[in-house]
Amino acid sequence: MANLEWCESRCTITLPSDVTLEVLSDKLNLKKVLAYPVKVVDFSAVQQVDSAVLALLLVWSKNSPPPIQVLKPPAELLGLMRLYDLEEVVQIKEL
């Protein structure tokens, strides 16, 4: 698993290869990560994702003026966003 990377000057977070409930609860300092004023979320390294990532996006969207930008979202994320009607929370950038 790659590490989560935070770039404060660009308010950009690059997520690790696995963004699942297990990884989020076991590997990351969630309290600190959730407090970031995220404006851009880079999914380019993500290979596995579950609905836990939706919670991250919702918290970050409350910390920053929405919509936050999502770069290279995996197909699973797009499906979950449609399922839970969260497409207005983020701005998708496929790049």
N, C-alpha and C positions, 0 to 999 in steps of 0.2 A: 504494500500500500504506500503510495506516495503521500507526502505530508500536505496538509492544508497550508496554503500560503496567503498571507494578508499583505496587501500593498496599501498602506495608509494614505500615501499621497494621491493615489487614484481611486481610493475607496473600492478596491477590487479584491475579491477573494477567489482564489483558485482552489477548487475542491479536489480531494484525493480520489484515487481510482475507485474506492468503495464508499458510497454514501448511503449506509443502511442504519437501521436502528441499533443494531449490534455494534457497529463501528462508532457511531456517534456517542453511544453511552459508555463504551469501553475505552476509546482511544483519544477522544478530544476533550479539551477543557471547555465544555459547552457553555458554562456561565460567561467565560471570556469571549468566546466566539459569537454568542448571541448578542453581545453588547456592541459589536462592530457596527459602524454606520455604513453598511454595505450599499453601494449603488450599482455595482457590476458583479455578477457571479459567473465565473468561467468554469464550464463543465468539460473542457476539452480533454482532461485526463480521466474523466469518470467512465468506468466500465460497468459498474453495478450500482443500481439506485433503487430505493423503495420509497414508500410514502413518507418516511421520516424527513426526507428532503423538503417536502411541502411545508412542514413546520418551520424549518430554517427560513425558507423564502417568506413565509408570512411574518415571522418575527422581524427579519431584516427589513421588510417593506414598512413595518411600523416605525423602525428606527430612522428611516430615510424617506424623503418624499417619493411616493410611488409614481410611475412604475420603476422597479429596479430592472436593469438589463440582464438578460441571461444569454451567455455566449455558448454556442455549440451544445444545445441541450440534447440529451439522449432521447431516443424514441419513447422509452418508458416514462420519462418525465412528462413529455408532451401528452401522453395518454392519461396519466394521473391528473394533470392540470385540467384536461377536458372533463374527466370523470367527476372531479370535485368543483368544476366551474370556477377555476382560479386563473383563467387566461388574462383577466384584466389586471391582475396583481403584478405581472411582469411584462417586459417587452422582450420578445424573442429576437435574437440576432444569430442566424445560422453561420455566418462568416465561413 
